[in-house]
Amino acid sequence: MGHKIISVQISIDLITGLSGKWVISRILFMRFQLWKEPEKKKYWERDKSSCILIDSPLMPRSARAEAERIARDLDLSLTIIPAPILNNEKVWKNPVDRCYHCKEMIAGILQQRAAELGVACIADGSNMSDLEEYRPGLKAMTNEGIVHPFIEAGMTKQDIRNLARESGYSFWNKPSASCLASRLPYGEVITAEKLGMIERAESYLGEHGFDHVRVRMHGSTARIEVNKSDMAKIFTIQKDLVKVFKQVGFSYVTLDLEGYRSGSMDEVP
């Protein structure tokens, strides 16, 4: 079997290849399952697979740290490659197809790394749930020859969570994560400063127990999205929250009454 390369999403989706074919099943999380099927160990030896994390200002620092921790816990070979994503005009200008150009750039970096390693295949963690939303980046990765084992296996995000839980992984219910650029409306220029503001604001809310949260930036206004069940909790920290957000750089702080939802910026015409 050829050497495999795995593109690690922020949540670190684990994928393996058997006999040259992608097999996604209960042996998806091979590290946990080796004691049950020791004959398959050769497919998860460190020199048989490589995990690559593409790092950029679009990724929260907490996400990078978590990826490193999970890789250590699972004894995975993880390489972090910095990418000058914001140097790409088609990204920082933030057009509607921004994600396509970003992923196209990432695919190129992965392909270069794959060539250096002499790998046979590049896979990502896209799944069937991604097909239900606007995902131009998925099209870019497909066009560049990146394979999507979870999609080929018909697995949704919930299916992956179920497998992770059954396999005993602590991160099985990790909240969904997306790049920080998704917090800005299309057409608004993306800068490292803006991304930093968003990250600091979201980190504050995370530190106060809000698991599902987004801070959308509309000019100098922060629009907070949390689960509807958590809205009342926002008002218990209202004074401190406003103070912190203004220190971060926002002039106004608002709460979205529709609550947390993935891809809310795609709702804006």
C-alpha positions, -999 to +999 in steps of 0.1 A: +000+000+000+013+035-008+020+061+018-011+081+027-014+117+036-043+130+057-054+167+057-064+173+093-094+194+098-096+215+130-116+186+146-090+161+133-109+135+114-090+102+113-090+083+080-072+051+069-068+032+037-069-005+033-056-024+002-056+008-018-093+014-012-108+039+013-127+020+040-147+039+065-164+018+093-159+011+129-122+008+122-122+045+113-105+053+146-078+027+142-057+037+171-085+027+195-093-004+176-058-019+172-062-041+202-093-057+186-077-060+151-039-061+156-033-075+121-043-040+107-016-022+128+006-018+097-020+006+082-016+030+111+021+029+117+035+065+119+056+059+087+025+048+068+004+080+072+010+117+076-013+143+091-010+179+079-025+209+095-025+241+074-021+270+097-030+307+089-046+337+106-080+322+096-075+295+122-080+302+159-049+296+180-070+274+203-078+252+174-042+247+165-033+239+201-062+213+203-050+197+170-015+193+185-029+179+217-051+153+199-022+143+177+000+137+207-027+117+225-032+095+195+005+092+186-001+107+152+026+123+131+015+158+127+032+185+105+020+221+108+025+242+076+020+279+078+002+293+048+001+329+036-036+328+029-042+365+034-016+373+007-041+360-018-062+389-031-090+365-040-092+356-003-087+389+015-111+408-007-137+383+006-158+375-025-187+351-024-164+323-036-136+332-012-136+296+002-130+282-032-098+302-036-086+295-001-091+257-004-075+258-039-044+273-023-044+248+006-047+219-019-016+232-037+003+232-004-008+197+003+001+185-031+036+199-028+040+182+006+026+149-009+052+151-036+079+155-011+067+125+009+059+104-021+024+098-009-003+080-030-034+100-019-046+131-001-078+130+019-098+155+039-126+153+065-155+166+044-187+147+051-223+144+038-235+172+061-212+196+042-233+190+010-263+206+027-246+240+029-228+264+006-193+249+003-174+263-027-142+251-009-154+215-012-157+219-050-121+233-051-107+204-032-125+179-054-112+197-086-077+194-072-080+157-067-085+156-030-106+126-019-135+127+006-138+093+022-166+103+046-187+114+016-179+083-004-191+063+026-223+084+030-213+095+065-228+126+081-213+147+108-235+129+133-223+095+121-187+106+127-196+118+162-213+085+169-182+065+159-160+087+179-182+083+210-184+045+206-146+045+202-141+063+235-128+096+222-132+126+244-137+150+215-167+131+200-190+161+208-166+189+200-186+219+187-184+226+150-157+249+140-151+270+109-125+295+098-127+330+113-133+345+079-168+331+080-176+357+106-174+385+081-200+394+055-189+388+019-173+419+004-158+432+037-121+431+035-104+404+057-075+416+078-055+399+105-066+426+129-103+419+123-097+381+127-079+388+159-108+408+173-132+380+165-110+354+180-105+373+213-143+379+216-152+343+209-125+331+234-140+353+261-174+337+255-159+302+254-142+309+288-177+316+302-191+283+291-207+291+258-199+260+236-218+269+204-209+305+197-201+328+168-192+365+169-201+380+135-185+413+126-205+440+108-181+469+107-176+480+143-206+460+155-203+425+170-234+402+165-233+374+190-248+340+181-254+315+209-278+287+214-313+300+223-311+281+256-280+302+264-294+336+256-305+344+292-270+336+304-256+364+282-273+389+303-257+376+335-224+387+322-237+417+302-216+444+318-183+426+317-190+413+282-196+448+268-165+460+285-143+432+271-158+435+236-151+473+235-116+467+247-112+442+219-122+470+194-159+468+189-181+499+192-214+481+195-224+447+209-256+429+199-273+396+205-288+378+175-323+366+186-323+339+160-296+322+179-266+302+168-267+287+133-240+275+109-235+297+078-256+326+089-235+349+067-248+330+037-283+343+045-272+378+037-280+386+001 
